[in-house]
């Protein structure tokens, strides 16, 4: 049965923020304009109901500024222009227009914002000429135009800052998604290597047990014991990987990684499947970076898995060379004598991806006896 998330409505704080701004601007604009008419500009037109109506049209329209910025912007332009041409006292009634222009440009409606500034400026200057009102002096005309330009540029600065913040947030989000994708790919590779290796060993031992259980039951017991050990190891490693996916607080290891320090266990486990594995080390073994150590172990593990699954081989040789600048790996088997180039499947492709991710290389070739040789170079 599918479930749906409940649709949540905006809370009280959301509506409060939308209401508070228009109310405060209305109170300041009405009170300030009346005070300016009475005390500051006695020659202006006396306050009346129409002045209050024009102020309220511009101020209360700010309620819809976030949802419909352009209609609100032009509502403030119209009410402010009519207010000015009617000859009312200049005062804080222009606050609504300033807020609308600033917000509109900051939200990205740049053409509308600058058009509104130009419309109010030209309408005010030109309208006074057309209506025969007293002309503004040159100083006043330039001062008003300068103030409008400064307002536009301030809004542009805040818009640019907002765009930079949003771009940085998008970049961080994309980086997080990229890292998450790389982590999922790494875990998928771990799952493939773990499952393929252990299932291959179980398959070989199960075939041996089935073959011997009727004819030589006493020899089937080691094969069954090897199946038990391989399945147990597989469960432990899978539990480790799942523990990371769940980010649980259980006592399982937090990292599903095995390094070259687990190589002895890997060789012993593979030998129980009937493949004799020899290890040859050149140079002085030393601690390796975690990523390189894990990749080296997984390459050896996958190489031995391929030998068990696909090659009719009885033995394999693992050579490890600790160089000054790189770790060299070479895995040979004594499979059937073949001359054709080896075919590469998902296993070899995954090994090559591990080597390439570390800046290294991985190649396949034939040994002189015709077996498969895998050579990997992992830079230190």
N, C-alpha and C positions, 0 to 999 in steps of 0.2 A: 504494500500500500504506500503510495507516494504522499509526501507531506509538503506543504508549502509554507514559506516564511510569512508571518503576519505582516501586513502593510502598516507601518508605523506613521502616524500623522505628526506634523511639526509640533514641538512642545511649546510650553508657555513662553520660554525664553526667545524662541524664534519670532513669535508674534509681538512680544514686547519690544524687541529690537526694531521691528518694522514700524511700530506705532510711535515709539519714543522720539525718533528723529523728526517726523512731520510735526508732532505736537510742539516740541521745543522750538523748532524753527518758526512755527506759526506764532507762538507767544512772543518770541524775540522780535520778529518782523513787525507784527502789529503794534506792540508796545513801543518799539524803537522808532517806527515811522510816525506814529502819533506824537511822540516826544520831539522828534526832529521838526515836525510841522509847527508845533506850539512854541518851542524854545529856540530851535536852531535856524529855521527858515520861515520866518513870519510872512514873507512875500509869496510863499508857495500856496497851492490850492488847499483849502481847509479839508481836514479829514472828513470822510462820509462813509456811508455803507458800501458804496462801490469800490472805494479804496481798500476796505477790509476784504471785500469779495475777491479782488484781484490778488491780494496777498495770500489769501487762503487757497486760491486755485493753484498758485505756484508751490506753496509750502506743503499742502496736504497731498499733492500729487506725488511727493517723494515717497509715499507709502508703496507705490508700485515701481520705484526706481530700479530695484534689483531684477524684477521680472520683465518689465517693459521699459528699458532705459531710454530708447529713442522717442517714443511718444511722450514720456514724462519730460524729456529735455525740451521738446518743442512746446509743450504746455507752459513750461517756465519761461521760455523765450517770448511767447505771446503775451502772457500776463505781465511780464516785466516791461516789455516794450509799450504796451498800452498804458501801464502805470506811469512810465516816464513821460510819454507824450501827453498825458492828461495833466501834467504839471504838478503832480503831488511831490511832497518833499522827498529828497533823496535820503535813503536810510537803509537799514538792514534788510529791507524786503528783497534785495538782490541776492541774499544768501542762498535762497532756493536755487536760483540760476547757477551760482558758482558751484554748489554741491552737485547739481545735475551735470554740468559740463565736466567737472573733474572726474566724477564717477564714470561717465560715458566714455571718455577718452581712456581712462585707466582700464576699463573692461575691454578695450580694443576697438570701439566704434570711433575711430579717429576722424573720419570724414565728417560724420554727423557732429562731433564735438566742435571741430574747427568751423564748420558751416554755421553752427549755432552762434559761435562767437562773432563771426563776420556779419551774420544776419542782424543780431542785436545792435552791433556797433553801427553798421550802415543804416539800419532802420531808425536808430535814435538820431544820428546826425542828419540823415536825409529827411526823416519825417519832420523834424523841427523846421527845416527849410520849406517843405511842402505846405505845412500847416501854418506857416507864418509866425511861428513862435520865436522867442528871442534866441539868437544864434549863440552857439558856444564859442568861446574864445579859442584862439589857436592853442594856447597852453592847455586848456581843458580838453580840447579835442585830442591832442597828442597824449595827454596823461591817461585819458580813458582807453585809447588804443593801446598804449604801452601796458596798462594793467591787464587788458584782455590777452595780449600776447604772452605776458609773463604767466598768467593763469594757464594758458594752453601748454606752455613749455613745462611748467611744474607737473601738470597732469601727464605729459609725455614721459617725464623722468620717472614718475611712479609706475607708469605702464611698463617702461623698459625694465625697471627693477622687478616688477611682478612677472614679466616674461622670463627674466633670468632665473628667478626662483622656481618657476614652473619647469623650465628647461632642465635645471639641476635636479629637480625631483623626478622628472621623466628619465633622465640619465641614470640616476640611482636605481630607479625601478627596473630599467632595462638591464643594468648590471646585475641586480639581484636575480632577475629571471634567467640571465645567461649563466650565472653561477649555479642556480638551481638546476638548470638543464645539464650542465657539466657534471654536477653531483649525481643526478639521476643516471647519466650515462656511465659514470664510474661504478655506481652500485649495480647497474645492469651487467657490467663486465664482471664484477665480483660474483654475482649470482650465476652467470654463465660458467665461469671457471670452476666455482665450487660444485655446482650441480653436475656439470659435464664430467669432471674428474671422478667424483665419488660414484655417480651412476655407472660410469664405465667400469670402474673396479668391481662394483656389485654385479654388473652384468657378466663380466668374465668369471668371477668366482661362482656365480649361480650356475653358469653353464658347466663349469668344472664339477660342482657338487651334483648336478643332475646326471652327469656322465658317470660319476663314481658311486652314487648312492646305492645302486643295485649290485654293481660288480665288486667294488672295494669300499664298503661303507666306512671302514676305519680311516680311509684317506679323505673322505668327504668332510670330516669334522674340521680340519684346518680351513677349508674353503668357507664353511659356514661361519666359523669364528672371524674370518677376514671380512665376510659380509656384515657381521654384527659391528665390527670395529669401524668399517667404512661408513655404515649408516649412522653410527653414533657421531663420528667426526663431522659428517655432513649436517646433522641436526645441530651440533654445537655452532658451526660456522653460519648456518642459516639463521639460527637464533640471534647470533651476533649482528647480522645484517638487519634483520627485522627490528632488533632493539634500537638500532640507529634510526630507522624509519619512524618508529614510534616515539623516539626520544624518551624512552621509559627510564625509570629510576631503579630498574632491576640490577642484579649483580652481574648481568651479562657484560662482556667486554664492550666498551663504547666504540671500538674500531674493529671492523671485520677484516683486519689486515694480518697477513702472515708474511714474515720476511725470511731471509735466508737462514735465520736461526731455526726455522722449522724444516729445513731441507732434509735432515736425517729422518724425521718422522715421515716426510713425503716419500723418501726412497724406500723406507721399510714398508710402508703401506703399498707402494707400487710393486715391490718385490713379491708380496703375497699374491699378487695377481698373476704371477708366473713370468714377470719381466725382470731379468737381472739388471740392476742399475749400478753403474760405477761412477764414482765422483772423483774428479781430478781438479785440484786447486793450484793455481799459479799465483805467486805473490803472497803478501802478508794480508790475511783477512782483517778487516777493520770495519767499524760502524759506518753505515751508509745513511744518507738522507732517507726519511721515511718513504717518500714517494718512489724513489729509485729502488729501495730495498723491496717494497711491495711488488713493483713491476717486475723486477728480476725473478722473484719467487713465482709469480703468476705465469711468466713466460716459460719457466722450467716446468711448472705444473701442467700447463696446457700442452707443452711439447710431449711430455710423457703420456698425457691423456690421449693425444693423437696416435702415439705409438701403440698403446694398448688397444685402441678402438679400431685403427685402420691398418696398421702395419703387421705383417706376419713376422714379427721379430722376437728374438729370444733374449736380447740384451740391448742396453742403451748406455751411452757414456755422456756424462754431464761434465763439461769443462768450464771452470770459472777462473778468469784471470783478472786480478786486481791491478789495474794500471795506474799511472800517475794522473791521467786525465779522463779515463773511461773504465767502465766495467765491461769486460768481454764475456759473452756467454756463447757456448757451442754445444748443441745437443745432437748426437749422432745415434742412429740405430742400425741394426744389421738385418733390416728387412729384406724382402725379395729383391733380387738383382734386377734393377730397372734402369733404362737409359733415357726414357722420356722425362721432360721437366716435371717436377712435382706439381700436382694440382693444389691450389690454395682454396680452402673453404673458410667458414666463419671463424674457426679457431685461429688460423694463421692471420686472418684479417684483424681479429681482436688483438693478437700479440703485436702486430705491426702498429696498431693505433697506440698501444701502450708505449712502445719505443719512440714513436714519432712525437707523442705528447711531451716526452722528456728531451726532445731534440736529438734523439738517437736514430738508429737504423735497424732494420731486421730484414734478413734475406733467407731464401731457401735454395738448396742445391742438392746434388747427389754426392754421396760418399764414393770413394773408389770402388767399394764393394756393391754399390747400387742402392744403399739405404738412403734415408732422408737425413739431411743435415740442416739444422736451423742455427743461424748465426745472428747474434744481437750485439749491438754496441750501444751502451748507455753512458752518456757523458756524465762526469762527476762535477 
